[in-house]
Amino acid sequence: MAEEERTIERAHLVEREGRQILVIRWNTGKTSAGRLFGRYGVGGRPDFFRLLFGAVAGSLREKFGPQGEDLFNKIRDSDEFRRSTREVFDAMKEWFFNELSPKYGLDKGDIFMIITEVEVDLATGELRWLKDKTEFYYWVRSDRCQQAAAPRECKELAEENARLRQEVEKLRDELNQIKNKLASLLK
């Protein structure tokens, strides 16, 4: 599996209207809204920018070798990259809080992962988010599993739990009786 993952291309070049566009498959990894979009990221800043810049820099190094670092520095310092990066951040944050959070009932601290595509125009540094190529995964907290159970199922589970407790008590009593008989036989 690890070998397969290493061979997957996370970025590819396309040409549009004579311009080179780097298309990057970007994965945020497991994170939370506070870390990705808020002040709970590394150094009190959103992790979004660190993760995105790392994906762009890594993809450029992957495609262009040592020259990729120089290309990243040029792109990172461009006004177009700064402006468009902020726009992508705002768009993804709005999408997360206005669409995903209500749809899936996400709360503070819930863990999720976003896998998406972004494009970088290598001439201007402009960044674009391809929302239609975005996948969203989230992990359901165990304390929510109980809430999701239907009332009838909860009642059935409670009855089964009570029955099993009685059975365990009965077996404990029987075990104690057997231990007592064994102890008296050994004397």
VOTI-23793 format. One record per residue: x, y, z of N, C-alpha, C, O in turn. Coordinates in pm, whole numbers, plus 50000, padded with zeros to 5 digits. Atoms other than C-alpha are relative to their C-alpha. Example, Ala and Ser with C-alpha at 12.3 -4.5 7.8 and 13.67 -1.06 7.14 Angstrom:
500894988150000512304955050780500905012050000501945011850066499184988149994513674989450714499235010950073499745022050090
END
This chain:
500834988150000500005000050000500875012650000500605021949925499154988349993502775024650090500695002549866500865014049826499384998650131504475017949756499035006349901499425014849821501004994450090501245025549572499825014850026499735022749932500204986149966500825058249759501155008649949500935020049907498864992250046504325069549665499975002349851500515012249802500024998650145503645064249298498825008549953498765012149835501124991650039500415084449301500495014249979501165019950065499584986550031500995117749134499075009850070497865009650047500874990749929499745145449359499875013349927499075021749966500094987750079500315173049101500344997149855501164988449825499675001250141500345176148725499855013649932499115022349978500024987550075500905203948474499024999049885498924988749818500864998850118498335214948219500325013449937500825022550003499784987350068498575242147959498655005449955497874998349891501234993350039495725266847909500365013849945501015021850012499764987050064495895296147671501475004050010501785015650038498574997449999499675293247659500625001550138501805004950149499484998849863500035293448039500114986350063499304977350037499845012449925501335265748260499235001150131499405010550207500805000649878498905256348537500374987150073500354976350015499705011749918499925233148819498744996350076498225004350155501195004949933496965212448938500474991050114501164981150091499515007149881497545199849293498844993150070497804999150095500965007549917495625172649477500435002350143501474997450187499634995549866495625187149829499164993150105497934992750096500645007149890494825167550145500385007250130501565008550162499714992849876494485186550474500474990750112501044995350211499745009249890494985154950680498925001950106498085010850095501014998849893492915149550997500235013150075501345016050119499894987149934492185183251152498655003850060497694996150052501264994749947489515204051323499825014149945500775020049891500284986550052487865236951228500875010450070501375019750006499174990649925489745255151503501435000249952502055010949943498625000850047493095242851378500135004849856501055012249823499874996950141492435246451006499665014749970500365021249893500464986650034490565279651002500185010350111500055022350086499984990849887491075294851347501365002150061502394998650004498754996249933493655306551594500634988650080501594990950153499465011249924494295271851737501054992049922501504981549968498955006450077496765262351466501365003150059501465009250165498624997949954500545263351502500275015050013500035022749920499664986149976501655296351653498795009350008498945021449992501194991849989498065308351696499455004849867498595013649864500494996650133497505310751319499334987849939499644976549977500645011550065495275289151100501034991049932501954995949866499125009550068497025257550979499785000149849500634995349773500365000050141495305263050643501165004749913501534997949817498964994250084498095285050506501284991650002501914989749898498805008449990500955263350634499824987449915500734983549842500265012250075499355232350484499945002649850500494995049770500124996750143498505249050153501355003749941501714998949833498684996150050501935265050113500914987849989501674986649893499205012450006503555231450194499634991549879500514985749815500455007850116501445214349926500495006249871500934999149780499544993150122502315240749665501514998649986502004995149878498545000950005506025240949753500444985749968501334983649885499645014050025506215202849763499694995749858500464988349796500385003650137504405199449431500955006349899501315000149799499054993550090506705224749265501364993050004501994991349900498735007649990509785206149398499884986749929500814982249862500245013050063508265173449280500065001249847500604992349780500074998250147507705187248926501275005949942501675002349831498894992550058510735209748883501334998050071502315004750039498755002649928513365196049120500455012250078499635019450134499484988849922515665221949281499465013749954499335022850035500544987350050514265249649056498605002750057498135014150057501334998649943510875243449217499995009150121499025016450144499914991349881512045260949536500055014749959499375023050019499934986250049512965292649344498665004449943498215015749964501314997050059509675291149155498985002650110498175011750099500934997849888507765287749484500235013550065499285020750093499704987149936509555317749636499465011649914498935021349968500504989550090508665338649328498475000750007497895011650016501465000449996505025327249336499495004950135498565012950140500444996449865504675331049715500075015050023499225020650094499824985649980505905367049699499135008549908499125020849921500814992350095503505377149420498715004850066498134998050151501254994449948500525399449498498814991249964497894989450045501105008450048498255376649295499854987550087498734983450117500045011849914499175346349509499455003750138498604996550192500484995849869498605365149834498495002649998497754997850084501414996850012495235378549719499154987549980498154985650048500805011850033493985345749572500044989650112499064982350131499915009349887495205325149869498995004050107498324995450166500974995049901493135347050101498574997349954497714993750034501335002750055490125343349869499644985350014498504981950048500255014449986490465305449870499744996650146498844988850177500215002149857490775305650249498595004150040497874996450105501334995049965487635326850286498894991449940497904988650006501015008350067485695305650034499864986450067498754981650088500065013149935486625272650200499445001150141498694992450185500514997949864485905286350546498495002049996497754996250076501434997650014482505299050435499274987049962498214984050017500575012850043481765265750262499894990550119498864984150139499995009049885482725246450574498925003950102498114995650142500914995749892480735267350825498565001849954497644999450033501364997450046477695275750610499344988049934498114987049934500585011750067477245242950420500224987050076499274980050110499675013049941479065213850582499614998850146499004988950188500265000749856478755222050950498524997950030498194989050109501435002749974474935225050947499524986749942498704979950003500445012450067474525195850706500334987650082499514978450091499575011849927476485171350920499945001750151500324992750225500114997649856475835186851263501355000350069501494995050179498654999649944479525193751325500095010250113499505021050106499774991349886480585208951656501485003450011502314998149938498604996649974483765224751786500784987350031500314978650104499125011249969486605199951793499734987549920500504977949932500245011850083485045175151549501154998549899501675008449848498865002950087487705158451336499504997149859498534989949839500375002050140487535159450957501245001049913502345004149959498924999050097489655158650644499385004949869498305000549831500424995150130489295177450316501044995949898502244998249916499135003350112490745164049993499435007549880498265005949845500504991550107490505188249704501095002449896502204997449907499024995950100492215202449399500095015150000499085022150011499754985850019493785236649367500905001549878501704992749846499184997150117495355252249061500845012450028500375022050089499114988649988498335275649055500475003849861501064995649790499504994750127499035297148750501475003450023501785012350103498574998349974502835295348731500525013649954501565018250002499564986950047503085328748546499585011150096500375020150126500514989049917500925350248775500014996750149500055005850233500075004049859500845330049099498574998750049498354995550166501405000849957497035330549105499634985650037499984976149967500435012949947495525302049306498494999049983497765008650008501445002450013492095286949233499664987050071500404977250062500515012049933490125261949441498934993849911498005000749868500985007250080488195235649245499024993250095499194981550130500975004849901485225231449479499314987249955499034978450036500695011950051483565205649253500864987450005500354976449984499095011549988486615183049297500354997450146501394991550176499705000649857486385184249676499254988550065498064986350041500585010949920485785154549906500135004050147501105010450187500004996649858484915158150274499724987450081498764980250054500175011549912485305131350541500015005050144500795013950179499984996349860484465134450908499824987550084499274977450039500065011249906484695111651210498905002950101498865013850159501114998449906481615106451426500524996850139501134986350162499575002249863482315110251796499114989350064497924988550033500745011049938481265080552009498845005050086497824998250097501104995049916479145102252239498785003849916497685005249969501134996950088476985110851937499294987449952498144988149909500615012550045476325074451852498784996850085497764992350032501145002549911474045070952157498845009249964497695004949962501044990550034472145102252061499284996149873498084998749858500585003450130471565088751712499074987950007498254986049918500855012049989469905056651834498555004050023498255013650095501444997249986466125056051808499554996350142500154987450203500475002849863464175056052140499654985350023499944979850129500365014149985462845020752080501264991550014501324982450097498735007449993466375007952020500665002250136501224992850193499424997049869467555025352338499314991650109499984986250197500765007649901464785008452539500384985249993500584978750096499635014150019465634974352391501414997550055501654987350121498635001649951469334979452467500055000750153500794993250215500044998849853468554990252826499464987150062499994982550163500575012549949466394959152879501014988549988501164980550080498995010450020469114936552734501135001850102501634992050157498954997149903471684953552957499584995450140500374989150210500505004149869469524947753270499964984850011500324979250114500075014750001468964911053173501404994150016501604984650092498635005149992472704905753126500615002450139501364994050188499514997349864473484922153463499474989550098500224984550182500595010249913471074898153637500684986649978500964979350074499355012750032472664868753458501414999550058501844989250110498654999349944476144880053563499964998150151500784990750207500145001549855475014883153927499714985450037500284980150132500355014049976473484848253913501234991149985501464982150066498795007950024476714833953769501045002450110501754993050148499084996949890478784851754040499614992050124500464986250192500495007649884476594835854310500354985249986500834978950080499705014150024476984801454151501494997350016501884987250073498555001649989480764806254126500435000250146501264992050187499674999449858480974816054495499594987150072500324982250157500455012649940478944785054592500974988749964501324980550049499055010550043481274762954386501335001650072501914991750116498754997649929484354779154543499904995550144500834989550197500205004049861482914773554892499994984850012500614979350103500055014749998482144736654815501394994449979501784984950048498645004750028485644732054672500885001950123501654993050157499204997249882487224748054979499664990350112500554985750183500395009549893485194725755214500464985749965500814978150055499525013350040486144694455012501504998750020501994988050057498555000549986489824703255022500434999750146501554995650175499675000549859489714706755404499854986050046500084983150163
END
